[in-house]
Amino acid sequence: MKSKKIKIQGLNHQFYFWGSPKKPKLFLFHGWLDTAASFDFLCRYLEKDFYCIAPDMRGYGKK
């Protein structure tokens, strides 16, 4: 799992990435009171076939 802060319209957002960017992209969005890092167990399996991208929603996880 790699993480990176990306600025979008002046706001910092934390994103997590698994797998190779050359593979098909799969975006994952967490629910209320959760964080994107909770997809780690799932994406360790999915990264064989997909490039998983999961952002922390505003107000949750790392900012």
mmJSON file of the N, C-alpha and C atoms, coordinates in Angstrom:
{"data_MODEL":{"atom_site":{
"group_PDB":["ATOM","ATOM","ATOM","ATOM","ATOM","ATOM","ATOM","ATOM","ATOM","ATOM","ATOM","ATOM","ATOM","ATOM","ATOM","ATOM","ATOM","ATOM","ATOM","ATOM","ATOM","ATOM","ATOM","ATOM","ATOM","ATOM","ATOM","ATOM","ATOM","ATOM","ATOM","ATOM","ATOM","ATOM","ATOM","ATOM","ATOM","ATOM","ATOM","ATOM","ATOM","ATOM","ATOM","ATOM","ATOM","ATOM","ATOM","ATOM","ATOM","ATOM","ATOM","ATOM","ATOM","ATOM","ATOM","ATOM","ATOM","ATOM","ATOM","ATOM","ATOM","ATOM","ATOM","ATOM","ATOM","ATOM","ATOM","ATOM","ATOM","ATOM","ATOM","ATOM","ATOM","ATOM","ATOM","ATOM","ATOM","ATOM","ATOM","ATOM","ATOM","ATOM","ATOM","ATOM","ATOM","ATOM","ATOM","ATOM","ATOM","ATOM","ATOM","ATOM","ATOM","ATOM","ATOM","ATOM","ATOM","ATOM","ATOM","ATOM","ATOM","ATOM","ATOM","ATOM","ATOM","ATOM","ATOM","ATOM","ATOM","ATOM","ATOM","ATOM","ATOM","ATOM","ATOM","ATOM","ATOM","ATOM","ATOM","ATOM","ATOM","ATOM","ATOM","ATOM","ATOM","ATOM","ATOM","ATOM","ATOM","ATOM","ATOM","ATOM","ATOM","ATOM","ATOM","ATOM","ATOM","ATOM","ATOM","ATOM","ATOM","ATOM","ATOM","ATOM","ATOM","ATOM","ATOM","ATOM","ATOM","ATOM","ATOM","ATOM","ATOM","ATOM","ATOM","ATOM","ATOM","ATOM","ATOM","ATOM","ATOM","ATOM","ATOM","ATOM","ATOM","ATOM","ATOM","ATOM","ATOM","ATOM","ATOM","ATOM","ATOM","ATOM","ATOM","ATOM","ATOM","ATOM","ATOM","ATOM","ATOM","ATOM","ATOM","ATOM","ATOM","ATOM","ATOM","ATOM","ATOM"],
"id":[1,2,3,4,5,6,7,8,9,10,11,12,13,14,15,16,17,18,19,20,21,22,23,24,25,26,27,28,29,30,31,32,33,34,35,36,37,38,39,40,41,42,43,44,45,46,47,48,49,50,51,52,53,54,55,56,57,58,59,60,61,62,63,64,65,66,67,68,69,70,71,72,73,74,75,76,77,78,79,80,81,82,83,84,85,86,87,88,89,90,91,92,93,94,95,96,97,98,99,100,101,102,103,104,105,106,107,108,109,110,111,112,113,114,115,116,117,118,119,120,121,122,123,124,125,126,127,128,129,130,131,132,133,134,135,136,137,138,139,140,141,142,143,144,145,146,147,148,149,150,151,152,153,154,155,156,157,158,159,160,161,162,163,164,165,166,167,168,169,170,171,172,173,174,175,176,177,178,179,180,181,182,183,184,185,186,187,188,189],
"type_symbol":["N","C","C","N","C","C","N","C","C","N","C","C","N","C","C","N","C","C","N","C","C","N","C","C","N","C","C","N","C","C","N","C","C","N","C","C","N","C","C","N","C","C","N","C","C","N","C","C","N","C","C","N","C","C","N","C","C","N","C","C","N","C","C","N","C","C","N","C","C","N","C","C","N","C","C","N","C","C","N","C","C","N","C","C","N","C","C","N","C","C","N","C","C","N","C","C","N","C","C","N","C","C","N","C","C","N","C","C","N","C","C","N","C","C","N","C","C","N","C","C","N","C","C","N","C","C","N","C","C","N","C","C","N","C","C","N","C","C","N","C","C","N","C","C","N","C","C","N","C","C","N","C","C","N","C","C","N","C","C","N","C","C","N","C","C","N","C","C","N","C","C","N","C","C","N","C","C","N","C","C","N","C","C","N","C","C","N","C","C"],
"label_atom_id":["N","CA","C","N","CA","C","N","CA","C","N","CA","C","N","CA","C","N","CA","C","N","CA","C","N","CA","C","N","CA","C","N","CA","C","N","CA","C","N","CA","C","N","CA","C","N","CA","C","N","CA","C","N","CA","C","N","CA","C","N","CA","C","N","CA","C","N","CA","C","N","CA","C","N","CA","C","N","CA","C","N","CA","C","N","CA","C","N","CA","C","N","CA","C","N","CA","C","N","CA","C","N","CA","C","N","CA","C","N","CA","C","N","CA","C","N","CA","C","N","CA","C","N","CA","C","N","CA","C","N","CA","C","N","CA","C","N","CA","C","N","CA","C","N","CA","C","N","CA","C","N","CA","C","N","CA","C","N","CA","C","N","CA","C","N","CA","C","N","CA","C","N","CA","C","N","CA","C","N","CA","C","N","CA","C","N","CA","C","N","CA","C","N","CA","C","N","CA","C","N","CA","C","N","CA","C","N","CA","C","N","CA","C","N","CA","C","N","CA","C"],
"label_alt_id":[null,null,null,null,null,null,null,null,null,null,null,null,null,null,null,null,null,null,null,null,null,null,null,null,null,null,null,null,null,null,null,null,null,null,null,null,null,null,null,null,null,null,null,null,null,null,null,null,null,null,null,null,null,null,null,null,null,null,null,null,null,null,null,null,null,null,null,null,null,null,null,null,null,null,null,null,null,null,null,null,null,null,null,null,null,null,null,null,null,null,null,null,null,null,null,null,null,null,null,null,null,null,null,null,null,null,null,null,null,null,null,null,null,null,null,null,null,null,null,null,null,null,null,null,null,null,null,null,null,null,null,null,null,null,null,null,null,null,null,null,null,null,null,null,null,null,null,null,null,null,null,null,null,null,null,null,null,null,null,null,null,null,null,null,null,null,null,null,null,null,null,null,null,null,null,null,null,null,null,null,null,null,null,null,null,null,null,null,null],
"label_comp_id":["MET","MET","MET","LYS","LYS","LYS","SER","SER","SER","LYS","LYS","LYS","LYS","LYS","LYS","ILE","ILE","ILE","LYS","LYS","LYS","ILE","ILE","ILE","GLN","GLN","GLN","GLY","GLY","GLY","LEU","LEU","LEU","ASN","ASN","ASN","HIS","HIS","HIS","GLN","GLN","GLN","PHE","PHE","PHE","TYR","TYR","TYR","PHE","PHE","PHE","TRP","TRP","TRP","GLY","GLY","GLY","SER","SER","SER","PRO","PRO","PRO","LYS","LYS","LYS","LYS","LYS","LYS","PRO","PRO","PRO","LYS","LYS","LYS","LEU","LEU","LEU","PHE","PHE","PHE","LEU","LEU","LEU","PHE","PHE","PHE","HIS","HIS","HIS","GLY","GLY","GLY","TRP","TRP","TRP","LEU","LEU","LEU","ASP","ASP","ASP","THR","THR","THR","ALA","ALA","ALA","ALA","ALA","ALA","SER","SER","SER","PHE","PHE","PHE","ASP","ASP","ASP","PHE","PHE","PHE","LEU","LEU","LEU","CYS","CYS","CYS","ARG","ARG","ARG","TYR","TYR","TYR","LEU","LEU","LEU","GLU","GLU","GLU","LYS","LYS","LYS","ASP","ASP","ASP","PHE","PHE","PHE","TYR","TYR","TYR","CYS","CYS","CYS","ILE","ILE","ILE","ALA","ALA","ALA","PRO","PRO","PRO","ASP","ASP","ASP","MET","MET","MET","ARG","ARG","ARG","GLY","GLY","GLY","TYR","TYR","TYR","GLY","GLY","GLY","LYS","LYS","LYS","LYS","LYS","LYS"],
"label_asym_id":["A","A","A","A","A","A","A","A","A","A","A","A","A","A","A","A","A","A","A","A","A","A","A","A","A","A","A","A","A","A","A","A","A","A","A","A","A","A","A","A","A","A","A","A","A","A","A","A","A","A","A","A","A","A","A","A","A","A","A","A","A","A","A","A","A","A","A","A","A","A","A","A","A","A","A","A","A","A","A","A","A","A","A","A","A","A","A","A","A","A","A","A","A","A","A","A","A","A","A","A","A","A","A","A","A","A","A","A","A","A","A","A","A","A","A","A","A","A","A","A","A","A","A","A","A","A","A","A","A","A","A","A","A","A","A","A","A","A","A","A","A","A","A","A","A","A","A","A","A","A","A","A","A","A","A","A","A","A","A","A","A","A","A","A","A","A","A","A","A","A","A","A","A","A","A","A","A","A","A","A","A","A","A","A","A","A","A","A","A"],
"label_entity_id":["1","1","1","1","1","1","1","1","1","1","1","1","1","1","1","1","1","1","1","1","1","1","1","1","1","1","1","1","1","1","1","1","1","1","1","1","1","1","1","1","1","1","1","1","1","1","1","1","1","1","1","1","1","1","1","1","1","1","1","1","1","1","1","1","1","1","1","1","1","1","1","1","1","1","1","1","1","1","1","1","1","1","1","1","1","1","1","1","1","1","1","1","1","1","1","1","1","1","1","1","1","1","1","1","1","1","1","1","1","1","1","1","1","1","1","1","1","1","1","1","1","1","1","1","1","1","1","1","1","1","1","1","1","1","1","1","1","1","1","1","1","1","1","1","1","1","1","1","1","1","1","1","1","1","1","1","1","1","1","1","1","1","1","1","1","1","1","1","1","1","1","1","1","1","1","1","1","1","1","1","1","1","1","1","1","1","1","1","1"],
"label_seq_id":[1,1,1,2,2,2,3,3,3,4,4,4,5,5,5,6,6,6,7,7,7,8,8,8,9,9,9,10,10,10,11,11,11,12,12,12,13,13,13,14,14,14,15,15,15,16,16,16,17,17,17,18,18,18,19,19,19,20,20,20,21,21,21,22,22,22,23,23,23,24,24,24,25,25,25,26,26,26,27,27,27,28,28,28,29,29,29,30,30,30,31,31,31,32,32,32,33,33,33,34,34,34,35,35,35,36,36,36,37,37,37,38,38,38,39,39,39,40,40,40,41,41,41,42,42,42,43,43,43,44,44,44,45,45,45,46,46,46,47,47,47,48,48,48,49,49,49,50,50,50,51,51,51,52,52,52,53,53,53,54,54,54,55,55,55,56,56,56,57,57,57,58,58,58,59,59,59,60,60,60,61,61,61,62,62,62,63,63,63],
"pdbx_PDB_ins_code":[null,null,null,null,null,null,null,null,null,null,null,null,null,null,null,null,null,null,null,null,null,null,null,null,null,null,null,null,null,null,null,null,null,null,null,null,null,null,null,null,null,null,null,null,null,null,null,null,null,null,null,null,null,null,null,null,null,null,null,null,null,null,null,null,null,null,null,null,null,null,null,null,null,null,null,null,null,null,null,null,null,null,null,null,null,null,null,null,null,null,null,null,null,null,null,null,null,null,null,null,null,null,null,null,null,null,null,null,null,null,null,null,null,null,null,null,null,null,null,null,null,null,null,null,null,null,null,null,null,null,null,null,null,null,null,null,null,null,null,null,null,null,null,null,null,null,null,null,null,null,null,null,null,null,null,null,null,null,null,null,null,null,null,null,null,null,null,null,null,null,null,null,null,null,null,null,null,null,null,null,null,null,null,null,null,null,null,null,null],
"Cartn_x":[0.854,0.0,0.894,0.58,1.258,0.218,0.659,-0.269,0.347,-0.537,-0.083,-1.146,-0.686,-1.611,-1.68,-2.893,-3.11,-3.991,-3.561,-4.334,-5.339,-6.605,-7.684,-8.477,-8.525,-9.204,-8.809,-7.512,-6.977,-7.091,-7.684,-7.83,-6.977,-6.277,-5.481,-6.365,-6.15,-6.875,-5.855,-6.092,-5.22,-5.742,-4.88,-5.232,-4.327,-4.868,-4.102,-4.145,-3.028,-2.897,-2.318,-2.826,-2.325,-2.178,-1.128,-0.969,-0.241,-0.322,0.371,-0.575,-0.13,-0.962,-1.284,-0.596,-0.841,-2.081,-2.561,-3.731,-5.017,-6.175,-7.447,-7.651,-8.164,-8.378,-9.661,-9.562,-10.717,-10.746,-11.784,-11.918,-12.783,-12.329,-13.071,-13.348,-14.589,-14.992,-15.571,-15.034,-15.473,-16.763,-17.373,-18.612,-18.353,-19.416,-19.384,-18.567,-17.758,-16.896,-15.856,-15.392,-14.381,-13.266,-12.205,-11.138,-10.764,-10.079,-9.667,-8.664,-7.879,-6.892,-7.55,-8.825,-9.516,-9.681,-9.419,-9.475,-8.201,-7.214,-5.923,-6.064,-6.843,-6.991,-7.586,-8.514,-9.161,-8.249,-7.601,-6.78,-5.499,-5.033,-3.867,-4.194,-5.43,-5.88,-6.19,-6.883,-7.313,-6.175,-5.057,-3.974,-3.328,-3.624,-3.116,-3.733,-4.966,-5.697,-6.067,-5.991,-6.442,-5.446,-5.559,-4.864,-5.913,-5.848,-6.861,-6.516,-7.519,-7.368,-8.474,-8.084,-9.078,-8.743,-9.637,-9.411,-10.041,-9.416,-10.08,-11.103,-12.349,-13.376,-13.119,-13.575,-13.316,-13.818,-12.918,-13.276,-12.952,-12.461,-12.135,-10.711,-10.057,-8.701,-7.715,-6.664,-5.636,-6.07,-5.71,-6.073,-4.838],
"Cartn_y":[-1.18,0.0,1.234,2.14,3.431,4.496,5.579,6.674,7.976,8.903,10.183,11.232,12.43,13.556,14.276,14.521,15.198,16.413,17.565,18.795,18.923,19.05,19.225,20.467,21.436,22.712,23.317,23.283,23.913,23.092,21.908,21.047,19.799,19.422,18.201,16.987,15.962,14.7,13.571,12.626,11.457,10.329,9.778,8.657,7.476,6.278,5.047,4.29,3.631,2.927,1.534,0.57,-0.802,-1.264,-2.017,-2.613,-1.725,-2.103,-1.412,-0.466,0.782,1.725,1.265,0.255,-0.254,-1.149,-1.588,-2.477,-1.647,-2.257,-1.515,-0.881,0.338,1.067,0.617,0.503,0.165,1.169,2.015,3.021,2.459,2.643,2.17,3.352,3.471,4.568,3.988,4.448,3.922,4.578,3.952,4.465,5.344,5.677,6.558,5.934,6.731,6.327,5.274,5.304,4.371,5.169,4.503,5.162,4.302,4.908,4.188,3.082,3.248,2.235,0.907,0.921,-0.321,-1.258,-0.769,-1.618,-2.43,-2.247,-2.913,-4.426,-5.052,-6.517,-6.975,-6.222,-6.565,-6.284,-5.135,-4.727,-5.538,-6.135,-7.018,-8.205,-8.599,-9.661,-9.106,-7.976,-7.4,-6.822,-6.447,-5.799,-6.71,-7.99,-8.909,-8.583,-8.095,-7.822,-6.363,-5.548,-4.153,-3.204,-1.94,-0.855,-0.209,-0.475,-0.001,1.398,2.266,3.655,3.938,4.38,4.652,5.969,6.949,8.207,8.172,8.918,9.18,10.271,10.031,11.043,12.197,13.375,14.567,14.357,14.636,14.509,13.159,12.212,10.874,10.524,9.707,9.261,10.404,10.32,11.365,12.489,13.701,14.873,15.484],
"Cartn_z":[0.0,0.0,0.0,-0.901,-0.957,-0.624,-0.03,0.237,-0.26,-0.617,-1.139,-0.875,-0.504,-0.361,-1.7,-2.146,-3.42,-3.162,-3.671,-3.486,-4.622,-4.261,-5.236,-4.837,-5.707,-5.465,-4.123,-3.834,-2.637,-1.361,-1.426,-0.252,-0.399,0.686,0.665,0.891,0.084,0.205,0.295,1.178,1.331,0.449,-0.413,-1.278,-0.972,-1.12,-0.961,-2.277,-2.609,-3.885,-3.657,-4.411,-4.387,-5.829,-6.13,-7.445,-8.434,-9.703,-10.788,-11.525,-11.782,-12.528,-13.951,-14.452,-15.801,-15.863,-14.714,-14.662,-14.639,-14.887,-14.827,-13.441,-13.436,-12.179,-11.49,-10.178,-9.356,-8.206,-8.174,-7.122,-6.002,-4.761,-3.594,-2.675,-2.214,-1.337,-0.052,1.07,2.361,2.838,3.808,4.388,5.594,6.262,7.421,8.545,9.229,10.347,9.972,8.737,8.277,7.606,7.152,6.408,5.206,4.263,3.061,3.379,4.422,4.792,5.166,5.482,5.843,4.651,3.43,2.242,2.044,2.91,2.742,2.604,3.478,3.428,2.099,1.542,0.282,-0.908,-0.9,-2.036,-2.157,-1.086,-1.191,-2.096,-2.139,-3.035,-4.434,-4.494,-5.773,-6.607,-5.968,-6.699,-7.742,-7.691,-8.72,-10.081,-10.076,-11.315,-11.528,-10.474,-10.552,-9.903,-10.297,-9.612,-8.715,-7.436,-6.482,-5.996,-5.989,-5.55,-4.545,-3.341,-2.3,-1.597,-1.65,-0.94,0.46,1.375,2.656,2.398,2.735,2.544,3.514,3.16,3.979,5.4,6.351,7.754,8.364,7.558,8.048,7.65,8.449,8.156,8.232,7.414,7.385,6.461,6.855,6.037,5.437],
"occupancy":[1.0,1.0,1.0,1.0,1.0,1.0,1.0,1.0,1.0,1.0,1.0,1.0,1.0,1.0,1.0,1.0,1.0,1.0,1.0,1.0,1.0,1.0,1.0,1.0,1.0,1.0,1.0,1.0,1.0,1.0,1.0,1.0,1.0,1.0,1.0,1.0,1.0,1.0,1.0,1.0,1.0,1.0,1.0,1.0,1.0,1.0,1.0,1.0,1.0,1.0,1.0,1.0,1.0,1.0,1.0,1.0,1.0,1.0,1.0,1.0,1.0,1.0,1.0,1.0,1.0,1.0,1.0,1.0,1.0,1.0,1.0,1.0,1.0,1.0,1.0,1.0,1.0,1.0,1.0,1.0,1.0,1.0,1.0,1.0,1.0,1.0,1.0,1.0,1.0,1.0,1.0,1.0,1.0,1.0,1.0,1.0,1.0,1.0,1.0,1.0,1.0,1.0,1.0,1.0,1.0,1.0,1.0,1.0,1.0,1.0,1.0,1.0,1.0,1.0,1.0,1.0,1.0,1.0,1.0,1.0,1.0,1.0,1.0,1.0,1.0,1.0,1.0,1.0,1.0,1.0,1.0,1.0,1.0,1.0,1.0,1.0,1.0,1.0,1.0,1.0,1.0,1.0,1.0,1.0,1.0,1.0,1.0,1.0,1.0,1.0,1.0,1.0,1.0,1.0,1.0,1.0,1.0,1.0,1.0,1.0,1.0,1.0,1.0,1.0,1.0,1.0,1.0,1.0,1.0,1.0,1.0,1.0,1.0,1.0,1.0,1.0,1.0,1.0,1.0,1.0,1.0,1.0,1.0,1.0,1.0,1.0,1.0,1.0,1.0],
"B_iso_or_equiv":[0.0,0.0,0.0,0.0,0.0,0.0,0.0,0.0,0.0,0.0,0.0,0.0,0.0,0.0,0.0,0.0,0.0,0.0,0.0,0.0,0.0,0.0,0.0,0.0,0.0,0.0,0.0,0.0,0.0,0.0,0.0,0.0,0.0,0.0,0.0,0.0,0.0,0.0,0.0,0.0,0.0,0.0,0.0,0.0,0.0,0.0,0.0,0.0,0.0,0.0,0.0,0.0,0.0,0.0,0.0,0.0,0.0,0.0,0.0,0.0,0.0,0.0,0.0,0.0,0.0,0.0,0.0,0.0,0.0,0.0,0.0,0.0,0.0,0.0,0.0,0.0,0.0,0.0,0.0,0.0,0.0,0.0,0.0,0.0,0.0,0.0,0.0,0.0,0.0,0.0,0.0,0.0,0.0,0.0,0.0,0.0,0.0,0.0,0.0,0.0,0.0,0.0,0.0,0.0,0.0,0.0,0.0,0.0,0.0,0.0,0.0,0.0,0.0,0.0,0.0,0.0,0.0,0.0,0.0,0.0,0.0,0.0,0.0,0.0,0.0,0.0,0.0,0.0,0.0,0.0,0.0,0.0,0.0,0.0,0.0,0.0,0.0,0.0,0.0,0.0,0.0,0.0,0.0,0.0,0.0,0.0,0.0,0.0,0.0,0.0,0.0,0.0,0.0,0.0,0.0,0.0,0.0,0.0,0.0,0.0,0.0,0.0,0.0,0.0,0.0,0.0,0.0,0.0,0.0,0.0,0.0,0.0,0.0,0.0,0.0,0.0,0.0,0.0,0.0,0.0,0.0,0.0,0.0,0.0,0.0,0.0,0.0,0.0,0.0],
"pdbx_formal_charge":[null,null,null,null,null,null,null,null,null,null,null,null,null,null,null,null,null,null,null,null,null,null,null,null,null,null,null,null,null,null,null,null,null,null,null,null,null,null,null,null,null,null,null,null,null,null,null,null,null,null,null,null,null,null,null,null,null,null,null,null,null,null,null,null,null,null,null,null,null,null,null,null,null,null,null,null,null,null,null,null,null,null,null,null,null,null,null,null,null,null,null,null,null,null,null,null,null,null,null,null,null,null,null,null,null,null,null,null,null,null,null,null,null,null,null,null,null,null,null,null,null,null,null,null,null,null,null,null,null,null,null,null,null,null,null,null,null,null,null,null,null,null,null,null,null,null,null,null,null,null,null,null,null,null,null,null,null,null,null,null,null,null,null,null,null,null,null,null,null,null,null,null,null,null,null,null,null,null,null,null,null,null,null,null,null,null,null,null,null],
"auth_seq_id":[1,1,1,2,2,2,3,3,3,4,4,4,5,5,5,6,6,6,7,7,7,8,8,8,9,9,9,10,10,10,11,11,11,12,12,12,13,13,13,14,14,14,15,15,15,16,16,16,17,17,17,18,18,18,19,19,19,20,20,20,21,21,21,22,22,22,23,23,23,24,24,24,25,25,25,26,26,26,27,27,27,28,28,28,29,29,29,30,30,30,31,31,31,32,32,32,33,33,33,34,34,34,35,35,35,36,36,36,37,37,37,38,38,38,39,39,39,40,40,40,41,41,41,42,42,42,43,43,43,44,44,44,45,45,45,46,46,46,47,47,47,48,48,48,49,49,49,50,50,50,51,51,51,52,52,52,53,53,53,54,54,54,55,55,55,56,56,56,57,57,57,58,58,58,59,59,59,60,60,60,61,61,61,62,62,62,63,63,63],
"auth_comp_id":["MET","MET","MET","LYS","LYS","LYS","SER","SER","SER","LYS","LYS","LYS","LYS","LYS","LYS","ILE","ILE","ILE","LYS","LYS","LYS","ILE","ILE","ILE","GLN","GLN","GLN","GLY","GLY","GLY","LEU","LEU","LEU","ASN","ASN","ASN","HIS","HIS","HIS","GLN","GLN","GLN","PHE","PHE","PHE","TYR","TYR","TYR","PHE","PHE","PHE","TRP","TRP","TRP","GLY","GLY","GLY","SER","SER","SER","PRO","PRO","PRO","LYS","LYS","LYS","LYS","LYS","LYS","PRO","PRO","PRO","LYS","LYS","LYS","LEU","LEU","LEU","PHE","PHE","PHE","LEU","LEU","LEU","PHE","PHE","PHE","HIS","HIS","HIS","GLY","GLY","GLY","TRP","TRP","TRP","LEU","LEU","LEU","ASP","ASP","ASP","THR","THR","THR","ALA","ALA","ALA","ALA","ALA","ALA","SER","SER","SER","PHE","PHE","PHE","ASP","ASP","ASP","PHE","PHE","PHE","LEU","LEU","LEU","CYS","CYS","CYS","ARG","ARG","ARG","TYR","TYR","TYR","LEU","LEU","LEU","GLU","GLU","GLU","LYS","LYS","LYS","ASP","ASP","ASP","PHE","PHE","PHE","TYR","TYR","TYR","CYS","CYS","CYS","ILE","ILE","ILE","ALA","ALA","ALA","PRO","PRO","PRO","ASP","ASP","ASP","MET","MET","MET","ARG","ARG","ARG","GLY","GLY","GLY","TYR","TYR","TYR","GLY","GLY","GLY","LYS","LYS","LYS","LYS","LYS","LYS"],
"auth_asym_id":["A","A","A","A","A","A","A","A","A","A","A","A","A","A","A","A","A","A","A","A","A","A","A","A","A","A","A","A","A","A","A","A","A","A","A","A","A","A","A","A","A","A","A","A","A","A","A","A","A","A","A","A","A","A","A","A","A","A","A","A","A","A","A","A","A","A","A","A","A","A","A","A","A","A","A","A","A","A","A","A","A","A","A","A","A","A","A","A","A","A","A","A","A","A","A","A","A","A","A","A","A","A","A","A","A","A","A","A","A","A","A","A","A","A","A","A","A","A","A","A","A","A","A","A","A","A","A","A","A","A","A","A","A","A","A","A","A","A","A","A","A","A","A","A","A","A","A","A","A","A","A","A","A","A","A","A","A","A","A","A","A","A","A","A","A","A","A","A","A","A","A","A","A","A","A","A","A","A","A","A","A","A","A","A","A","A","A","A","A"],
"auth_atom_id":["N","CA","C","N","CA","C","N","CA","C","N","CA","C","N","CA","C","N","CA","C","N","CA","C","N","CA","C","N","CA","C","N","CA","C","N","CA","C","N","CA","C","N","CA","C","N","CA","C","N","CA","C","N","CA","C","N","CA","C","N","CA","C","N","CA","C","N","CA","C","N","CA","C","N","CA","C","N","CA","C","N","CA","C","N","CA","C","N","CA","C","N","CA","C","N","CA","C","N","CA","C","N","CA","C","N","CA","C","N","CA","C","N","CA","C","N","CA","C","N","CA","C","N","CA","C","N","CA","C","N","CA","C","N","CA","C","N","CA","C","N","CA","C","N","CA","C","N","CA","C","N","CA","C","N","CA","C","N","CA","C","N","CA","C","N","CA","C","N","CA","C","N","CA","C","N","CA","C","N","CA","C","N","CA","C","N","CA","C","N","CA","C","N","CA","C","N","CA","C","N","CA","C","N","CA","C","N","CA","C","N","CA","C","N","CA","C","N","CA","C"],
"pdbx_PDB_model_num":[1,1,1,1,1,1,1,1,1,1,1,1,1,1,1,1,1,1,1,1,1,1,1,1,1,1,1,1,1,1,1,1,1,1,1,1,1,1,1,1,1,1,1,1,1,1,1,1,1,1,1,1,1,1,1,1,1,1,1,1,1,1,1,1,1,1,1,1,1,1,1,1,1,1,1,1,1,1,1,1,1,1,1,1,1,1,1,1,1,1,1,1,1,1,1,1,1,1,1,1,1,1,1,1,1,1,1,1,1,1,1,1,1,1,1,1,1,1,1,1,1,1,1,1,1,1,1,1,1,1,1,1,1,1,1,1,1,1,1,1,1,1,1,1,1,1,1,1,1,1,1,1,1,1,1,1,1,1,1,1,1,1,1,1,1,1,1,1,1,1,1,1,1,1,1,1,1,1,1,1,1,1,1,1,1,1,1,1,1]
}}}
